């Protein structure tokens, strides 16, 4: 339940005022009345005692000044009703064996009051007795005082209390108003300012007039708002900086993406270049055949015309048969060139192809040769003993051929390059015969469970990969080749392609002995 | 032997009774002796002679002012003195206790101021001589300039 501060102040002060009012209106007059009555009783008793003492002195010493003074004092006291001297006598019976105490009124002032022995106090009168005893007389002084004075005093106290309570109540109201004005109003101003700050208005400022905690709070609030404003300004500047940085990063990212695309393209072109060299070499042979046989056929056609002019049909037929054989060879080598060109086109296509069942063995065989001839095209001295062990039971794989072909070409090229760049053997040593083997293997599921897969291992006996860079070779742009010779994306792209096919690629290498890249692809 | 002791005891009792009776009778004789009393006053306000009834009225507190309006101040010897007792008998016709109670009642009821009681005649005379309007009773005729003897029914003593 929400109770406003103003209400709380009002309730608090009102409670205090009511409690105090109850105290001054009820408790205080009650206690005052009791105290007055008690004191009045004591006073009346003192009057009785004084008169009794005067009587005792008067009878014993015949000095009546004391009793006269006491009587004057008692008679003049406010509320005086009467003073009476009761004589107490012991009255024996005739046999003198029992007695009674007889109490008679010896004298009363004023005479008009008829005092009876044994009177007691009532609400309207207080009666007190004081004994005296002399040889001449024994008895009691009984004085009666009206409680009218007390009652009037009580009423006076009540009236005073009522006025005091009223005054206190009005004072309480004024204090409440003052407190509400000095506490509630500033707090409300503070609350409104806080709300405005919450809504984003940092110009909210409080005019701190009071020199107290609330004033301090207001000052602290102003400082806080100022700090928030500064912080927001700083934040805005930081945000601006971040925005600028973000903009630059976006630009950089765009540039990087473009660069990446260019690099990928460059990588592709690099591999294409390497492959083209092989292809060129591969095409060169069939083209030579085509050219040579075409030239031979041209000459044979001339000879055929001559023989036909001569009418030597047997020779003509022989020449025509040779022409046909040559033509067949031209067709064969033309198709061979066509196949090579198609492979090149296949490799150069962008990687948005569809998966299709592909004979991996054929692909491996083709790309090994392409890579080899590519190396040979660049370096006529390059020679390597390469062999393929292709599992005849290898099932066809559902894959994107150009992507997997790119991986194979990249790994085989790496193997050839590693052998080609191998340092000379130490003095007195023998250079190893460079070897590359590509092995395909069908891996059935273990225990008949799981999935069929194929494994392609590309092994070279080159210098191997140092342990320090083994973890980095699949990172994009990491390369050990000289600047401009490699993009550092070959293995990274290979890794991504194999992953995209649900397979895995791993490397085992011993420095100085060789490296084996193993690809496992699910069937 | 036994009769002798009884007679001796009876004789002793008789002797005691007789002795006591003699003592009582001698007391009666002493008590029966009257002391002449003299009324004295301050010469300023009191009259030179008074009637017995006037004196009694003054001593009872019934008359409290002289004819000139001066307040009468009564001085008496305490009732424990012989003269005081004589005053009780002759003037008040009361016993000493009755006089005490009388004045207690008067004072108590605010009807009169009680007399001043003194132990000796000298003190009483000194009081009378020092207070105009004072009147007192002594058992000897004074011879002092500040005191006058008031005649009662034409007598110096009564």
Contacts between the chains, C-beta under 8 A, distances in Angstrom:
chain1	res1	chain2	res2	distance
A	55	B	104	6.6
A	55	B	108	7.8
A	58	B	100	7.5
A	58	B	103	7.6
A	58	B	104	5.7
A	58	B	107	7.0
A	58	B	114	7.3
A	59	B	100	5.6
A	59	B	101	7.9
A	59	B	104	6.5
A	62	B	78	5.1
A	62	B	79	6.7
A	62	B	100	6.5
A	62	B	117	4.0
A	63	B	117	7.0
A	64	B	103	6.2
A	64	B	104	7.4
A	64	B	107	5.1
A	64	B	113	7.7
A	64	B	114	3.4
A	67	B	104	7.2
A	67	B	107	5.6
A	67	B	108	7.1
A	68	B	107	5.4
A	68	B	113	6.5
A	68	B	114	6.8
A	71	B	107	6.7
A	71	B	108	6.6
A	71	B	110	6.5
A	75	B	110	7.1
A	83	B	108	7.6
A	85	B	104	7.5
A	85	B	105	7.9
A	85	B	108	5.5
A	106	B	101	7.6
A	106	B	104	7.8
A	106	B	105	6.6
A	106	B	108	7.6
A	107	B	104	7.6
A	107	B	105	4.6
A	107	B	108	4.4
A	107	B	109	5.2
A	108	B	109	7.4
A	109	B	108	6.2
A	109	B	109	5.3
A	109	B	110	5.5
A	110	B	110	8.0
A	111	B	109	6.6
A	136	B	97	4.7
A	136	B	100	5.5
A	136	B	101	6.7
A	137	B	97	7.8
A	137	B	101	6.4
A	137	B	104	7.8
